[in-house]
Each structure stands twice: as C-alpha cells, then as structure tokens.
C-alpha cells in the first residue's frame, strides 16, 4: 500500500476539540512532528479534516 508522511505545521491552539483530537489520533504532538501512515480511507478522512494544519507528502 501507499504511504504518506504527515507533518503538523500549524498550531491546534484555538481549534475545535474534534480537530485537536484528530491531530492527536494521527500521532502528532508538537509543531513540526511527523508520522508515516498507510493510506486507508480512515486516514484520508482524518487528513482531509485537518488539512489546513498539516503538510502531506506521498512516499
């Protein structure tokens, strides 16, 4: 399967609780932290929900 690398580039301060929870569920804790994920429909939906806070690279 394809993989993506997601990096948190904007803060979650003053964001709704559901967006904060989505960022945390992606495994991102601090600014500029990165994680690699397999591309699944669930991960794609999470990325789409908080895309304005992330930088996404295909691997």
N, C-alpha and C positions, 0 to 999 in steps of 0.2 A: 504494500500500500504506500501511497504518497505520504510524505511528512511535511509539516510546516513548523517554522520557528516563530514563536510569538514573543514580542518584547513590549513591556509596559513603558510607554514614552510620555504619558500624561498622568497626572495625579488623580486619585479617586476621592480627594477631598471635595466636599460639596456635591457629591454624586448620589443618586438614589441607592438605597440599600440593596436592591436587586442587582445593580451594576457592580457594586462593591463585592457582592457575593459571587458574581460571575467571574470577576477578575481573580478572586481568591481560589475559586474552583479550577481555574486554568493553571493554578500553581504559581501565580505571580504575586510577590510580596512587596518588593520595593521598586522604585523607579529604575529603569534600565535592566531589570531582571528578565531573564529569557527562559523559555521552556520549549522543548520539541514535543509535538503531538502527532499521532497518526491522524490522517484526515478521515473523519467519520461525520455523518450528518449531525450528531450531537455537538461535536467540536466546532463544526462550521457554523451552527446556530449560535453558539456561545461567542465565537469570534465576531459574527455579524452584529450581535447585540452591543458589544463594547468596542467596535472597530475604531471609533473616534479616539480611543485611549491607547490603541495598540499600533505596532508596526509588525506586519506579517511578511515572512519570506518563505517561499517554497524551497524545499531541499531536494 
